[in-house]
Amino acid sequence: MINNSFDMALNYLGQLIVAPYFFYSGYGIMERYKSNSVTYLNGFTVNRIFKTWYHFALAVLLFLIIQSFLGNYFT
């Protein structure tokens, strides 16, 4: 019984942390867009999407290299 109530408390605490994060990040993007919308949109794909994809692809590549050295192969 204690474990279940502890899990529920962690769930609520997680929601309490994530909701303000989404609010503040969305608010920051909105303010940035309002202040300089044309420049922000023109550089969005290069400055945001490509950099995020690049870091993600690098992390996955390193993960696969390390896993192959350990003998774990993925299909």
PyMOL Python script that loads the backbone (N, CA, C, O; Angstrom):
from pymol import cmd

cmd.read_pdbstr("""\
ATOM      1  N   MET A   1       0.816  -1.200   0.000  1.00  0.00           N
ATOM      2  CA  MET A   1       0.000   0.000   0.000  1.00  0.00           C
ATOM      3  C   MET A   1       0.859   1.262   0.000  1.00  0.00           C
ATOM      4  O   MET A   1       0.533   2.244  -0.668  1.00  0.00           O
ATOM      5  N   ILE A   2       1.947   1.229   0.748  1.00  0.00           N
ATOM      6  CA  ILE A   2       2.816   2.413   0.820  1.00  0.00           C
ATOM      7  C   ILE A   2       3.453   2.671  -0.541  1.00  0.00           C
ATOM      8  O   ILE A   2       3.571   3.818  -0.972  1.00  0.00           O
ATOM      9  N   ASN A   3       3.856   1.613  -1.204  1.00  0.00           N
ATOM     10  CA  ASN A   3       4.517   1.766  -2.497  1.00  0.00           C
ATOM     11  C   ASN A   3       3.579   2.401  -3.515  1.00  0.00           C
ATOM     12  O   ASN A   3       4.008   3.242  -4.304  1.00  0.00           O
ATOM     13  N   ASN A   4       2.319   2.018  -3.511  1.00  0.00           N
ATOM     14  CA  ASN A   4       1.350   2.569  -4.450  1.00  0.00           C
ATOM     15  C   ASN A   4       1.124   4.061  -4.196  1.00  0.00           C
ATOM     16  O   ASN A   4       1.072   4.845  -5.144  1.00  0.00           O
ATOM     17  N   SER A   5       0.991   4.460  -2.937  1.00  0.00           N
ATOM     18  CA  SER A   5       0.780   5.876  -2.634  1.00  0.00           C
ATOM     19  C   SER A   5       2.039   6.679  -2.933  1.00  0.00           C
ATOM     20  O   SER A   5       1.956   7.840  -3.334  1.00  0.00           O
ATOM     21  N   PHE A   6       3.201   6.071  -2.742  1.00  0.00           N
ATOM     22  CA  PHE A   6       4.456   6.746  -3.078  1.00  0.00           C
ATOM     23  C   PHE A   6       4.551   6.976  -4.589  1.00  0.00           C
ATOM     24  O   PHE A   6       4.969   8.045  -5.033  1.00  0.00           O
ATOM     25  N   ASP A   7       4.163   5.971  -5.370  1.00  0.00           N
ATOM     26  CA  ASP A   7       4.154   6.114  -6.826  1.00  0.00           C
ATOM     27  C   ASP A   7       3.177   7.201  -7.268  1.00  0.00           C
ATOM     28  O   ASP A   7       3.478   7.964  -8.186  1.00  0.00           O
ATOM     29  N   MET A   8       2.024   7.278  -6.633  1.00  0.00           N
ATOM     30  CA  MET A   8       1.063   8.327  -6.967  1.00  0.00           C
ATOM     31  C   MET A   8       1.628   9.708  -6.638  1.00  0.00           C
ATOM     32  O   MET A   8       1.450  10.653  -7.406  1.00  0.00           O
ATOM     33  N   ALA A   9       2.305   9.821  -5.501  1.00  0.00           N
ATOM     34  CA  ALA A   9       2.899  11.105  -5.121  1.00  0.00           C
ATOM     35  C   ALA A   9       3.968  11.514  -6.124  1.00  0.00           C
ATOM     36  O   ALA A   9       4.046  12.684  -6.499  1.00  0.00           O
ATOM     37  N   LEU A  10       4.793  10.566  -6.564  1.00  0.00           N
ATOM     38  CA  LEU A  10       5.809  10.874  -7.570  1.00  0.00           C
ATOM     39  C   LEU A  10       5.181  11.268  -8.898  1.00  0.00           C
ATOM     40  O   LEU A  10       5.703  12.133  -9.602  1.00  0.00           O
ATOM     41  N   ASN A  11       4.074  10.643  -9.241  1.00  0.00           N
ATOM     42  CA  ASN A  11       3.365  10.993 -10.470  1.00  0.00           C
ATOM     43  C   ASN A  11       2.870  12.432 -10.412  1.00  0.00           C
ATOM     44  O   ASN A  11       3.051  13.192 -11.364  1.00  0.00           O
ATOM     45  N   TYR A  12       2.247  12.807  -9.303  1.00  0.00           N
ATOM     46  CA  TYR A  12       1.764  14.184  -9.162  1.00  0.00           C
ATOM     47  C   TYR A  12       2.914  15.179  -9.129  1.00  0.00           C
ATOM     48  O   TYR A  12       2.816  16.265  -9.701  1.00  0.00           O
ATOM     49  N   LEU A  13       4.002  14.814  -8.461  1.00  0.00           N
ATOM     50  CA  LEU A  13       5.168  15.691  -8.403  1.00  0.00           C
ATOM     51  C   LEU A  13       5.775  15.873  -9.790  1.00  0.00           C
ATOM     52  O   LEU A  13       6.202  16.972 -10.145  1.00  0.00           O
ATOM     53  N   GLY A  14       5.813  14.800 -10.567  1.00  0.00           N
ATOM     54  CA  GLY A  14       6.319  14.892 -11.933  1.00  0.00           C
ATOM     55  C   GLY A  14       5.471  15.813 -12.790  1.00  0.00           C
ATOM     56  O   GLY A  14       5.999  16.605 -13.570  1.00  0.00           O
ATOM     57  N   GLN A  15       4.156  15.710 -12.646  1.00  0.00           N
ATOM     58  CA  GLN A  15       3.271  16.602 -13.395  1.00  0.00           C
ATOM     59  C   GLN A  15       3.452  18.046 -12.955  1.00  0.00           C
ATOM     60  O   GLN A  15       3.375  18.963 -13.772  1.00  0.00           O
ATOM     61  N   LEU A  16       3.691  18.248 -11.665  1.00  0.00           N
ATOM     62  CA  LEU A  16       3.894  19.589 -11.141  1.00  0.00           C
ATOM     63  C   LEU A  16       5.173  20.208 -11.679  1.00  0.00           C
ATOM     64  O   LEU A  16       5.258  21.429 -11.806  1.00  0.00           O
ATOM     65  N   ILE A  17       6.154  19.405 -11.993  1.00  0.00           N
ATOM     66  CA  ILE A  17       7.416  19.910 -12.531  1.00  0.00           C
ATOM     67  C   ILE A  17       7.335  20.104 -14.040  1.00  0.00           C
ATOM     68  O   ILE A  17       7.844  21.098 -14.557  1.00  0.00           O
ATOM     69  N   VAL A  18       6.712  19.189 -14.745  1.00  0.00           N
ATOM     70  CA  VAL A  18       6.676  19.232 -16.212  1.00  0.00           C
ATOM     71  C   VAL A  18       5.763  20.344 -16.729  1.00  0.00           C
ATOM     72  O   VAL A  18       6.102  21.009 -17.708  1.00  0.00           O
ATOM     73  N   ALA A  19       4.632  20.551 -16.101  1.00  0.00           N
ATOM     74  CA  ALA A  19       3.681  21.556 -16.588  1.00  0.00           C
ATOM     75  C   ALA A  19       4.282  22.964 -16.622  1.00  0.00           C
ATOM     76  O   ALA A  19       4.143  23.636 -17.643  1.00  0.00           O
ATOM     77  N   PRO A  20       4.941  23.447 -15.565  1.00  0.00           N
ATOM     78  CA  PRO A  20       5.561  24.776 -15.663  1.00  0.00           C
ATOM     79  C   PRO A  20       6.683  24.835 -16.696  1.00  0.00           C
ATOM     80  O   PRO A  20       6.891  25.867 -17.335  1.00  0.00           O
ATOM     81  N   TYR A  21       7.404  23.728 -16.859  1.00  0.00           N
ATOM     82  CA  TYR A  21       8.470  23.707 -17.866  1.00  0.00           C
ATOM     83  C   TYR A  21       7.883  23.949 -19.259  1.00  0.00           C
ATOM     84  O   TYR A  21       8.412  24.761 -20.019  1.00  0.00           O
ATOM     85  N   PHE A  22       6.811  23.260 -19.595  1.00  0.00           N
ATOM     86  CA  PHE A  22       6.173  23.461 -20.900  1.00  0.00           C
ATOM     87  C   PHE A  22       5.631  24.880 -21.026  1.00  0.00           C
ATOM     88  O   PHE A  22       5.736  25.494 -22.087  1.00  0.00           O
ATOM     89  N   PHE A  23       5.053  25.398 -19.951  1.00  0.00           N
ATOM     90  CA  PHE A  23       4.519  26.753 -19.989  1.00  0.00           C
ATOM     91  C   PHE A  23       5.625  27.769 -20.244  1.00  0.00           C
ATOM     92  O   PHE A  23       5.488  28.617 -21.126  1.00  0.00           O
ATOM     93  N   TYR A  24       6.717  27.699 -19.487  1.00  0.00           N
ATOM     94  CA  TYR A  24       7.781  28.686 -19.631  1.00  0.00           C
ATOM     95  C   TYR A  24       8.523  28.545 -20.957  1.00  0.00           C
ATOM     96  O   TYR A  24       8.911  29.550 -21.553  1.00  0.00           O
ATOM     97  N   SER A  25       8.724  27.331 -21.423  1.00  0.00           N
ATOM     98  CA  SER A  25       9.398  27.186 -22.714  1.00  0.00           C
ATOM     99  C   SER A  25       8.502  27.690 -23.847  1.00  0.00           C
ATOM    100  O   SER A  25       8.992  28.331 -24.777  1.00  0.00           O
ATOM    101  N   GLY A  26       7.208  27.414 -23.784  1.00  0.00           N
ATOM    102  CA  GLY A  26       6.290  27.940 -24.795  1.00  0.00           C
ATOM    103  C   GLY A  26       6.193  29.449 -24.733  1.00  0.00           C
ATOM    104  O   GLY A  26       6.109  30.113 -25.766  1.00  0.00           O
ATOM    105  N   TYR A  27       6.204  29.996 -23.521  1.00  0.00           N
ATOM    106  CA  TYR A  27       6.162  31.446 -23.370  1.00  0.00           C
ATOM    107  C   TYR A  27       7.424  32.085 -23.952  1.00  0.00           C
ATOM    108  O   TYR A  27       7.346  33.127 -24.602  1.00  0.00           O
ATOM    109  N   GLY A  28       8.575  31.472 -23.723  1.00  0.00           N
ATOM    110  CA  GLY A  28       9.827  31.993 -24.269  1.00  0.00           C
ATOM    111  C   GLY A  28       9.837  31.972 -25.784  1.00  0.00           C
ATOM    112  O   GLY A  28      10.298  32.923 -26.414  1.00  0.00           O
ATOM    113  N   ILE A  29       9.335  30.899 -26.377  1.00  0.00           N
ATOM    114  CA  ILE A  29       9.271  30.811 -27.840  1.00  0.00           C
ATOM    115  C   ILE A  29       8.309  31.858 -28.387  1.00  0.00           C
ATOM    116  O   ILE A  29       8.584  32.477 -29.414  1.00  0.00           O
ATOM    117  N   MET A  30       7.184  32.058 -27.706  1.00  0.00           N
ATOM    118  CA  MET A  30       6.212  33.054 -28.161  1.00  0.00           C
ATOM    119  C   MET A  30       6.805  34.464 -28.100  1.00  0.00           C
ATOM    120  O   MET A  30       6.635  35.247 -29.035  1.00  0.00           O
ATOM    121  N   GLU A  31       7.493  34.789 -27.014  1.00  0.00           N
ATOM    122  CA  GLU A  31       8.089  36.124 -26.887  1.00  0.00           C
ATOM    123  C   GLU A  31       9.186  36.333 -27.927  1.00  0.00           C
ATOM    124  O   GLU A  31       9.315  37.427 -28.475  1.00  0.00           O
ATOM    125  N   ARG A  32       9.963  35.315 -28.199  1.00  0.00           N
ATOM    126  CA  ARG A  32      11.011  35.409 -29.210  1.00  0.00           C
ATOM    127  C   ARG A  32      10.388  35.619 -30.585  1.00  0.00           C
ATOM    128  O   ARG A  32      10.886  36.416 -31.380  1.00  0.00           O
ATOM    129  N   TYR A  33       9.319  34.918 -30.861  1.00  0.00           N
ATOM    130  CA  TYR A  33       8.631  35.052 -32.148  1.00  0.00           C
ATOM    131  C   TYR A  33       8.024  36.447 -32.290  1.00  0.00           C
ATOM    132  O   TYR A  33       8.095  37.042 -33.364  1.00  0.00           O
ATOM    133  N   LYS A  34       7.430  36.972 -31.221  1.00  0.00           N
ATOM    134  CA  LYS A  34       6.808  38.296 -31.278  1.00  0.00           C
ATOM    135  C   LYS A  34       7.843  39.398 -31.483  1.00  0.00           C
ATOM    136  O   LYS A  34       7.561  40.395 -32.149  1.00  0.00           O
ATOM    137  N   SER A  35       9.025  39.231 -30.922  1.00  0.00           N
ATOM    138  CA  SER A  35      10.015  40.299 -31.013  1.00  0.00           C
ATOM    139  C   SER A  35      10.684  40.353 -32.382  1.00  0.00           C
ATOM    140  O   SER A  35      11.020  41.437 -32.857  1.00  0.00           O
ATOM    141  N   ASN A  36      10.882  39.201 -33.027  1.00  0.00           N
ATOM    142  CA  ASN A  36      11.603  39.195 -34.298  1.00  0.00           C
ATOM    143  C   ASN A  36      11.140  37.995 -35.110  1.00  0.00           C
ATOM    144  O   ASN A  36      11.902  37.046 -35.298  1.00  0.00           O
ATOM    145  N   SER A  37       9.899  38.023 -35.593  1.00  0.00           N
ATOM    146  CA  SER A  37       9.283  36.839 -36.176  1.00  0.00           C
ATOM    147  C   SER A  37       9.936  36.393 -37.476  1.00  0.00           C
ATOM    148  O   SER A  37      10.115  35.192 -37.677  1.00  0.00           O
ATOM    149  N   VAL A  38      10.300  37.312 -38.367  1.00  0.00           N
ATOM    150  CA  VAL A  38      10.838  36.925 -39.666  1.00  0.00           C
ATOM    151  C   VAL A  38      12.207  36.264 -39.504  1.00  0.00           C
ATOM    152  O   VAL A  38      12.448  35.204 -40.081  1.00  0.00           O
ATOM    153  N   THR A  39      13.092  36.864 -38.738  1.00  0.00           N
ATOM    154  CA  THR A  39      14.425  36.297 -38.530  1.00  0.00           C
ATOM    155  C   THR A  39      14.336  34.970 -37.797  1.00  0.00           C
ATOM    156  O   THR A  39      15.058  34.028 -38.124  1.00  0.00           O
ATOM    157  N   TYR A  40      13.456  34.891 -36.807  1.00  0.00           N
ATOM    158  CA  TYR A  40      13.318  33.669 -36.031  1.00  0.00           C
ATOM    159  C   TYR A  40      12.830  32.515 -36.903  1.00  0.00           C
ATOM    160  O   TYR A  40      13.350  31.403 -36.808  1.00  0.00           O
ATOM    161  N   LEU A  41      11.836  32.773 -37.751  1.00  0.00           N
ATOM    162  CA  LEU A  41      11.308  31.707 -38.599  1.00  0.00           C
ATOM    163  C   LEU A  41      12.287  31.304 -39.699  1.00  0.00           C
ATOM    164  O   LEU A  41      12.370  30.128 -40.053  1.00  0.00           O
ATOM    165  N   ASN A  42      13.027  32.269 -40.242  1.00  0.00           N
ATOM    166  CA  ASN A  42      13.989  31.934 -41.294  1.00  0.00           C
ATOM    167  C   ASN A  42      15.109  31.047 -40.771  1.00  0.00           C
ATOM    168  O   ASN A  42      15.575  30.162 -41.488  1.00  0.00           O
ATOM    169  N   GLY A  43      15.543  31.264 -39.556  1.00  0.00           N
ATOM    170  CA  GLY A  43      16.628  30.470 -39.005  1.00  0.00           C
ATOM    171  C   GLY A  43      16.178  29.300 -38.171  1.00  0.00           C
ATOM    172  O   GLY A  43      17.008  28.606 -37.585  1.00  0.00           O
ATOM    173  N   PHE A  44      14.870  29.061 -38.100  1.00  0.00           N
ATOM    174  CA  PHE A  44      14.359  28.017 -37.214  1.00  0.00           C
ATOM    175  C   PHE A  44      14.852  26.629 -37.605  1.00  0.00           C
ATOM    176  O   PHE A  44      15.287  25.858 -36.749  1.00  0.00           O
ATOM    177  N   THR A  45      14.785  26.304 -38.908  1.00  0.00           N
ATOM    178  CA  THR A  45      15.176  24.953 -39.312  1.00  0.00           C
ATOM    179  C   THR A  45      16.654  24.697 -39.075  1.00  0.00           C
ATOM    180  O   THR A  45      17.029  23.603 -38.653  1.00  0.00           O
ATOM    181  N   VAL A  46      17.500  25.686 -39.339  1.00  0.00           N
ATOM    182  CA  VAL A  46      18.936  25.493 -39.161  1.00  0.00           C
ATOM    183  C   VAL A  46      19.308  25.570 -37.691  1.00  0.00           C
ATOM    184  O   VAL A  46      20.064  24.733 -37.198  1.00  0.00           O
ATOM    185  N   ASN A  47      18.784  26.565 -36.988  1.00  0.00           N
ATOM    186  CA  ASN A  47      19.196  26.793 -35.611  1.00  0.00           C
ATOM    187  C   ASN A  47      18.574  25.841 -34.614  1.00  0.00           C
ATOM    188  O   ASN A  47      19.196  25.544 -33.593  1.00  0.00           O
ATOM    189  N   ARG A  48      17.397  25.359 -34.861  1.00  0.00           N
ATOM    190  CA  ARG A  48      16.720  24.514 -33.882  1.00  0.00           C
ATOM    191  C   ARG A  48      16.623  23.055 -34.327  1.00  0.00           C
ATOM    192  O   ARG A  48      17.148  22.161 -33.663  1.00  0.00           O
ATOM    193  N   ILE A  49      15.960  22.823 -35.436  1.00  0.00           N
ATOM    194  CA  ILE A  49      15.660  21.452 -35.836  1.00  0.00           C
ATOM    195  C   ILE A  49      16.928  20.701 -36.216  1.00  0.00           C
ATOM    196  O   ILE A  49      17.130  19.576 -35.757  1.00  0.00           O
ATOM    197  N   PHE A  50      17.786  21.290 -37.040  1.00  0.00           N
ATOM    198  CA  PHE A  50      18.988  20.582 -37.474  1.00  0.00           C
ATOM    199  C   PHE A  50      19.928  20.323 -36.315  1.00  0.00           C
ATOM    200  O   PHE A  50      20.479  19.227 -36.207  1.00  0.00           O
ATOM    201  N   LYS A  51      20.125  21.299 -35.449  1.00  0.00           N
ATOM    202  CA  LYS A  51      21.025  21.097 -34.309  1.00  0.00           C
ATOM    203  C   LYS A  51      20.500  20.019 -33.375  1.00  0.00           C
ATOM    204  O   LYS A  51      21.272  19.213 -32.856  1.00  0.00           O
ATOM    205  N   THR A  52      19.193  20.000 -33.160  1.00  0.00           N
ATOM    206  CA  THR A  52      18.607  18.961 -32.307  1.00  0.00           C
ATOM    207  C   THR A  52      18.765  17.591 -32.949  1.00  0.00           C
ATOM    208  O   THR A  52      19.128  16.631 -32.270  1.00  0.00           O
ATOM    209  N   TRP A  53      18.498  17.486 -34.243  1.00  0.00           N
ATOM    210  CA  TRP A  53      18.662  16.214 -34.941  1.00  0.00           C
ATOM    211  C   TRP A  53      20.122  15.765 -34.915  1.00  0.00           C
ATOM    212  O   TRP A  53      20.407  14.585 -34.713  1.00  0.00           O
ATOM    213  N   TYR A  54      21.035  16.693 -35.117  1.00  0.00           N
ATOM    214  CA  TYR A  54      22.455  16.370 -35.129  1.00  0.00           C
ATOM    215  C   TYR A  54      22.895  15.804 -33.784  1.00  0.00           C
ATOM    216  O   TYR A  54      23.581  14.783 -33.743  1.00  0.00           O
ATOM    217  N   HIS A  55      22.515  16.445 -32.692  1.00  0.00           N
ATOM    218  CA  HIS A  55      22.896  15.944 -31.370  1.00  0.00           C
ATOM    219  C   HIS A  55      22.252  14.593 -31.075  1.00  0.00           C
ATOM    220  O   HIS A  55      22.889  13.720 -30.485  1.00  0.00           O
ATOM    221  N   PHE A  56      21.001  14.414 -31.478  1.00  0.00           N
ATOM    222  CA  PHE A  56      20.332  13.139 -31.280  1.00  0.00           C
ATOM    223  C   PHE A  56      21.011  12.035 -32.084  1.00  0.00           C
ATOM    224  O   PHE A  56      21.247  10.943 -31.567  1.00  0.00           O
ATOM    225  N   ALA A  57      21.325  12.316 -33.350  1.00  0.00           N
ATOM    226  CA  ALA A  57      21.971  11.313 -34.200  1.00  0.00           C
ATOM    227  C   ALA A  57      23.355  10.951 -33.657  1.00  0.00           C
ATOM    228  O   ALA A  57      23.747   9.785 -33.705  1.00  0.00           O
ATOM    229  N   LEU A  58      24.092  11.922 -33.148  1.00  0.00           N
ATOM    230  CA  LEU A  58      25.402  11.662 -32.565  1.00  0.00           C
ATOM    231  C   LEU A  58      25.287  10.778 -31.325  1.00  0.00           C
ATOM    232  O   LEU A  58      26.090   9.864 -31.139  1.00  0.00           O
ATOM    233  N   ALA A  59      24.298  11.044 -30.483  1.00  0.00           N
ATOM    234  CA  ALA A  59      24.094  10.234 -29.288  1.00  0.00           C
ATOM    235  C   ALA A  59      23.724   8.799 -29.656  1.00  0.00           C
ATOM    236  O   ALA A  59      24.230   7.856 -29.047  1.00  0.00           O
ATOM    237  N   VAL A  60      22.851   8.625 -30.640  1.00  0.00           N
ATOM    238  CA  VAL A  60      22.463   7.279 -31.064  1.00  0.00           C
ATOM    239  C   VAL A  60      23.652   6.548 -31.670  1.00  0.00           C
ATOM    240  O   VAL A  60      23.839   5.359 -31.415  1.00  0.00           O
ATOM    241  N   LEU A  61      24.453   7.236 -32.464  1.00  0.00           N
ATOM    242  CA  LEU A  61      25.629   6.622 -33.065  1.00  0.00           C
ATOM    243  C   LEU A  61      26.623   6.163 -31.997  1.00  0.00           C
ATOM    244  O   LEU A  61      27.144   5.050 -32.074  1.00  0.00           O
ATOM    245  N   LEU A  62      26.887   7.006 -31.012  1.00  0.00           N
ATOM    246  CA  LEU A  62      27.780   6.611 -29.923  1.00  0.00           C
ATOM    247  C   LEU A  62      27.218   5.427 -29.142  1.00  0.00           C
ATOM    248  O   LEU A  62      27.960   4.524 -28.754  1.00  0.00           O
ATOM    249  N   PHE A  63      25.910   5.433 -28.915  1.00  0.00           N
ATOM    250  CA  PHE A  63      25.274   4.321 -28.225  1.00  0.00           C
ATOM    251  C   PHE A  63      25.457   3.027 -29.003  1.00  0.00           C
ATOM    252  O   PHE A  63      25.791   1.997 -28.417  1.00  0.00           O
ATOM    253  N   LEU A  64      25.243   3.066 -30.310  1.00  0.00           N
ATOM    254  CA  LEU A  64      25.384   1.854 -31.119  1.00  0.00           C
ATOM    255  C   LEU A  64      26.834   1.372 -31.167  1.00  0.00           C
ATOM    256  O   LEU A  64      27.084   0.167 -31.145  1.00  0.00           O
ATOM    257  N   ILE A  65      27.784   2.296 -31.231  1.00  0.00           N
ATOM    258  CA  ILE A  65      29.198   1.903 -31.236  1.00  0.00           C
ATOM    259  C   ILE A  65      29.573   1.231 -29.923  1.00  0.00           C
ATOM    260  O   ILE A  65      30.225   0.187 -29.925  1.00  0.00           O
ATOM    261  N   ILE A  66      29.172   1.815 -28.814  1.00  0.00           N
ATOM    262  CA  ILE A  66      29.486   1.229 -27.506  1.00  0.00           C
ATOM    263  C   ILE A  66      28.813  -0.127 -27.358  1.00  0.00           C
ATOM    264  O   ILE A  66      29.427  -1.070 -26.857  1.00  0.00           O
ATOM    265  N   GLN A  67      27.566  -0.237 -27.785  1.00  0.00           N
ATOM    266  CA  GLN A  67      26.860  -1.514 -27.681  1.00  0.00           C
ATOM    267  C   GLN A  67      27.503  -2.586 -28.558  1.00  0.00           C
ATOM    268  O   GLN A  67      27.519  -3.759 -28.186  1.00  0.00           O
ATOM    269  N   SER A  68      28.034  -2.194 -29.722  1.00  0.00           N
ATOM    270  CA  SER A  68      28.688  -3.188 -30.569  1.00  0.00           C
ATOM    271  C   SER A  68      29.984  -3.673 -29.937  1.00  0.00           C
ATOM    272  O   SER A  68      30.331  -4.846 -30.080  1.00  0.00           O
ATOM    273  N   PHE A  69      30.707  -2.802 -29.245  1.00  0.00           N
ATOM    274  CA  PHE A  69      31.909  -3.236 -28.523  1.00  0.00           C
ATOM    275  C   PHE A  69      31.556  -4.179 -27.383  1.00  0.00           C
ATOM    276  O   PHE A  69      32.338  -5.070 -27.049  1.00  0.00           O
ATOM    277  N   LEU A  70      30.393  -3.993 -26.787  1.00  0.00           N
ATOM    278  CA  LEU A  70      29.952  -4.854 -25.695  1.00  0.00           C
ATOM    279  C   LEU A  70      29.328  -6.154 -26.206  1.00  0.00           C
ATOM    280  O   LEU A  70      29.039  -7.055 -25.418  1.00  0.00           O
ATOM    281  N   GLY A  71      29.123  -6.252 -27.502  1.00  0.00           N
ATOM    282  CA  GLY A  71      28.573  -7.470 -28.077  1.00  0.00           C
ATOM    283  C   GLY A  71      27.061  -7.472 -28.220  1.00  0.00           C
ATOM    284  O   GLY A  71      26.472  -8.512 -28.514  1.00  0.00           O
ATOM    285  N   ASN A  72      26.438  -6.352 -28.022  1.00  0.00           N
ATOM    286  CA  ASN A  72      24.980  -6.244 -28.165  1.00  0.00           C
ATOM    287  C   ASN A  72      24.686  -5.664 -29.542  1.00  0.00           C
ATOM    288  O   ASN A  72      25.131  -4.561 -29.860  1.00  0.00           O
ATOM    289  N   TYR A  73      23.943  -6.398 -30.356  1.00  0.00           N
ATOM    290  CA  TYR A  73      23.619  -5.958 -31.700  1.00  0.00           C
ATOM    291  C   TYR A  73      22.112  -5.791 -31.835  1.00  0.00           C
ATOM    292  O   TYR A  73      21.339  -6.577 -31.288  1.00  0.00           O
ATOM    293  N   PHE A  74      21.705  -4.768 -32.561  1.00  0.00           N
ATOM    294  CA  PHE A  74      20.286  -4.462 -32.743  1.00  0.00           C
ATOM    295  C   PHE A  74      19.926  -4.626 -34.206  1.00  0.00           C
ATOM    296  O   PHE A  74      20.719  -4.305 -35.090  1.00  0.00           O
ATOM    297  N   THR A  75      18.718  -5.131 -34.458  1.00  0.00           N
ATOM    298  CA  THR A  75      18.270  -5.302 -35.833  1.00  0.00           C
ATOM    299  C   THR A  75      17.525  -4.078 -36.292  1.00  0.00           C
ATOM    300  O   THR A  75      17.064  -4.028 -37.432  1.00  0.00           O
TER     301      THR A  75
END
""", "prot")
cmd.dss("prot")
cmd.show_as("cartoon", "prot")
cmd.util.cbc("prot")
cmd.orient("prot")
